[in-house]
Amino acid sequence: MKIQELKNKKIAILWYWREGQSNLRFLISQGITDITILDKSSVTLADNYNVQIITWDNYLSDLNDYDIILKSPGVSPFQPELLPYRDKFISSTQIFFSNYSWKVIGITGTKGKSTCSTLLYQLLQKLDFKVQLVWNIWTPVLDEIDLLASYDYIVYELSSYMLQDFCPHLFIWYLNNIYPCHLDWHYDSLTIYKEAKINILRNSNIKIIHGDLSQESDITHIKESKVFFDTKWSYTYDENNFYIDAKVVSSWSVALNGEHNRKNISWVIAILDNIGISQERLSNALQSELTSFKWLPHRIEDIWTFECIRFINDAIATTPQSTIAAIKTFDWELQTLFIWGQDSGFEFSDLRYLILNSSIQNIIAFPDTSELIFPEIEVRDYEIAFEVEIEGRTLQFIKTRSMKKWVDFAFKTTLPGRSALLSCGAPSFSLWKSYTHKADEFIQAVKSY
């Protein structure tokens, strides 16, 4: 929606958290004054803004009174009380795309989008482009980008929340992967979740889609412009090399471990190749960046080695597929796994198979999904250590709500020279406010042991 269309409208800001505060600052900066904040809890304004505030039980009682409802991404439009007003909803993401005129590279996927976005951003900087990164968390886009500023490229990481009901027209879109995730937000529908992700492709000049998605029936019909599993170019890799159409563009050690990251890197190369970077410049930039590129916070993060036991924080892994990727990264070294969280309707059969065919011997289970992956568990009480024989393997378990007890158990059962991995494969909300809250508690418990 163009800024001019927002003027003289009666606007509600739904939820006054970080995004809502950013939205209010933006509207005020544009001279818009007919604003009401709606929130289910109390609101304190940082500045003396002349706006109305409706909170607690009545905050959703008069939604029909507003011309526009500026919604934070975390608010699902499928909530029964919000569903009748869906046509009134807009987001800061929509405002940005409607009013920004220069080239944007959009990246989405269930997992790996933060790694791809950050790596692409740093490589574009290395190639001397004026570029800005916008993550789907941290600083909201209307705080991060001046709509009148000119960049060579904006790299924008987008979640399914941002893409629901929205098909922006942009330069390059990259779709990394789709796994069942956030289904509670998307009306408990995998189809609705997929459609939100696929919205990133529909109106884009160049579409780059991870090869793993080449058989997705919802994607293969999108043929109106480039789709990179359907063109002459091939972006591949082996243990030591990355290729464009069978030509080596890089050959060296890469700081990012794991098969999933080699896939991510190969498709970042695809994006750069389509921008028109020569292979020589691209190879030089890759060699400089990939040898030192670090994990993102809370993604396979080596936090501490104590008594020769290595502790790894992968708190951002909130789907089974993310945890599978983390386990494969460490192979035989991994002995102890901290897993599970809030039941989000995931399918765990692949994760179960990998655990039973790995070097993992000790498992710490937090509420409340452990029996979904191992129905053989008959112990229902928490704070108890026990053994279970499963398909010919004996695994040590502890079910606990205490991070300290998990760390105690890990130190007692993990041998020197082996590793303990926090990678839950499910959301954190059964015990923590967020994955960062969980990570902070984990790191503190390990370092204070």
Buried (B, 14 or more C-beta within 10 A) or exposed (E): BEBEEBBEBEBBBBBBBBBBBBBBBBBBEBEBEBBBBBBEEEBEEEEEBEBEBBBEEEBBEEBEEBEBBBBBBEBBBBEEEBEEBEEBBBBBBBBBBBBBEEBBBBBBBBBBBBBBBBBBBBBBBBBEBEBBBBBBEEEBBBBBBEBEEEBBBBBBBBBBBBBBBBBBEBBBBBBBBBBBBBBBBBBEEBEBBBBBBBBBBBBBEBBBBBBEBEEBEBBBEBEEEBBBBEEEEBBBBEEEEBBBEEEEBBEEEBEBBBEBBBBBBBBBBBBBBBBEBEBEEBBBBBEEBBEEBEBBEBBBBEBBEEEEBBBBBBBBBBBBBBBBBBBBBBEEEBBBBBBBBBBBEBEBEEBBEBBBEBBBBBBBBBBBBBBBBBEEBEBEEBEEBEEBEBEEEEBBBBBBEBBEBBBBBBBEBBEEEBBBBBBBBBBBBBBBEBBBBBBBBBBEBBEEB
